[in-house]
Amino acid sequence: MDEQTYKCLIIDDEPIAIRVIKNHLGSFKNFDIVGECSNAFEAMEVLAHSSVDLIFLDIQMPQITGMDFLKSLDHPPKVIFTTAYRDYAVEAFELEVIDYLLKPISLVRFSKAINRFYQQQSEYFATLANKETTVPKHDYLFLKADKKWHKIVFDEIIYLESLGDYLTVHTQNGKITTKERISHLNEQLPSELFIRVHRSYIISRSKITALLPGQVELGELKIPIGRSYKEIVGKLLTNE
């Protein structure tokens, strides 16, 4: 079983159903419940401010169904449907959900769905490990800010600055602040294009104009070099 902690969100208009899922999740040590929502609107608010790895999603809910809610998400987390209705199973799996659980949900059936989630996560990380890190799949990434996803082209990035749980991306066209940790972005950015020079800074290699003792120059801007990053930055001089 994975040691990593996964953040999950429970969406159901029945308090009893939420309680059952929470009790079942108590059998697994590596899940952190970041929200319990009774409708899609509450869930949207949670997703706007928290990263979520897995959603337990009811289908029949007031105003917006679970199915319509999932279709509205541009980059949805993994989803396990929890419902009293069999009718939507085919449509659900067409949306590539992890599993489709019928209420009342037994712990045995719930455990099977969790194991499917673990398996998909293992396959995902194995695929990442096998990719060539020197060739980026895309020349951009998307970051969420101001309740929308912004496309950030790598070549336009000058540097990234950590602000605790938030991160500011400084680009040639302005800056964007998002709720994201610098360590997470450091894993997503291609290492041949970017280098972390400080616990609070990642810079674009192509924007470096000079190296000074304890600093990197990006034009007129000076970025500090952290003690633990001096050796990594020093390799720039030998093109390693």
N, C-alpha and C positions, 0 to 999 in steps of 0.2 A: 504494500500500500504506500502511496506517496507520502513524504514527510512535509511537503508544501502545504500551507494553509490556503484554502480557497474561500473566497467571499461569495456568499449567496444571498439571494433576495426571494422572499416568499410573497406571492401575490394571490390572494383568495378572498372573496367576500364573506366567507364563513369562518368565524373565529375558531370553531371546533376543528376545521380542516387545517388551519394554520398550526394549532396546538399539536395535532397528530404529526405533522411534518417536523415540527421542532423536537418532539419527543423521539422520532426516528433518527433525526440528525444527531441527537445526543449519544447515539451508539458509535459515532465516528468522531475522532479527535481533531481532524484537520479541516473543519468547516466553521466559518465565522459568519453569523447572520448579520448583515448590515442593514436590513430593513424588513418590515412586515407591512404589507399594503393591502387595502381592501378593494382597490380599484386601479385602473391603468394610470390615472392622473397622479396619484400618489407615487406610483412606481416611476413615472417619468421624472419626478422631482428627485428621487433617490439616485437614478441613473445619471442625472445631470451633475451630481456632486460626489458620487462614489464609483469606484471601479468594481465591477461585479463579474465573477467567473461563471456563475450558474444561477439560473432562475427556475424556481418551482412555480408554474403558472397554471392557474385555473382557466377554464374556457368560458363558461357561462357567468359573466359578470355584468353589472349594470353599466349602461352608457357605451362602453367599448369592450368588446369581447377579448378574451385572451388571444385568440387567433388574429384578430385585427391589430391588436397591440403589437404582437410579434412582427407582423408584416410591416408595421410602421417604422421599425428600427432599422437604420442603415447598417449598423455593425453590431448585431445582437450577441449577447453572451450565449453560452450553451444553455439549452432549455430542456426541462423535463415537465411535460404537461401532467397536471393532476386534475382529473375531472370525473364526473358521475356519468358521462355520456360516451358511448362507443362510436357514435356517428362520425366523429371528426378524425378518426385515427389515420385514415389514408391521407387526408389533407395535411395532417400534422407531420407525418414522416416525409412528405414532399418538401416541408420546410426544414428538413434535416435536424429535427430535434433528437435529443439523446434517447428519450423513452416516452411512453404514453401510459400513465398509471391510472387505473380505474379505482374510484372510491367505493367502499372503504379500502384503504391502502394498508396491506400487511407489511410488517417489518421485513419479511423474507423477500417480497416483491420489490420493496423500496431498496433493499440492499443490492438487488440485481441491477437496478437502475443506476445506483451509485457506482457499482463496478464498471458499468458501461462508460460512465463519465471518466473514471480513472483510466480506462483503456484508451479512450480517445485522447486524453491528455498525454498519456505516455507515447502514443503514436505521433502526436503533434510535436513533442519535444525531440523525439528521435529523428523526425524529418528535419527539424531545424539543425540538429547536430551534424547531419549528413550533408547539409548544403555547403557550398563553397562560400566562406565569409567574405572573400575578396570581390565577389560579384554581386552587387545589390540587385534584388528582384525588381525594385522600382527606383526611380530617382526622386521620390517624394514620400511623405507620410501625411496622415490626417491627425489633427489634434482638436480636441473639443474645447471650445471657449465661447462664452456668451450664448450658450444653448444652441450652438451649431458647430459643425465639423469644418475646420479650416484646412485646406490643402497647402502644405508647406513643401516647396521644392528645395531639395538639398543644396543646390548650387546658390540659392538665394540666402541661405543661412550664414550669418556672420559668427554668432556664438550663442550659447544657451547658458542661462544663469539660474541657479537654484535659489528658491525662496522658501525653504522648509518643505511643506507639502505641495507647494506651487512651483511652477517653472516658467520663466520668461524666455521666449525664443526671439532673439534680435535678428531681423532679416533686413535685406536691402530695401524692403518696402514698408518697414515699420516693425512693431513688436506685438507678440501675442502671449498672453499669460493664461496658463492652463493648470488645472489641478492634476499634477503629475510629479513623480519623483525623478530626480536626475539619473538615478541608477537604472530606472526602467528605460528611459530614453537612450541611455548609453548602450544598452543591449540592442536597441532597435536600429540605431544609426550605424551605417557601414564604417568599419574601422579604418579603411583606406581613405575615407573622406573627412573623418572627424577624430579628434583626440581629446581625452579628458586631461586637463592640466592642473585641476584643483578640485577639491570636494564639491565646490560650488560652480565650476565652469567646465563646459565642453566647447571647443572652438573648431572652426572649419580650417583644415590644413591649408587649403588654397588661399585663405585670407591672411595667412601669416606673412608679415613683411620683415620681421626681424626677431631675433632671440637675444635677450639681455639677461644678466644675472638675476634670477628670481622673477623674471617677467617675460611675457610674449607680447610683441607688438602686432596689432591688427590695424595698420594705417596709423592714425593718431591715437588709437585706443590702446591702453596697456592693461593686460590681464595678468594677475599674479599666478605664479607656479607654486603649487603646494609641495611641501617637503617630500611626501611620499610619491610624488609624480615627477620629481626631477630626473630620475633615470630614464623614464619613458620619454620625456620631452627631449632629453639629451640625445636620444637615438635619431631625432629628426636631423641632427647635424651630419649623421653618417648615412642618412636615407634608409635606415633599417625599418 
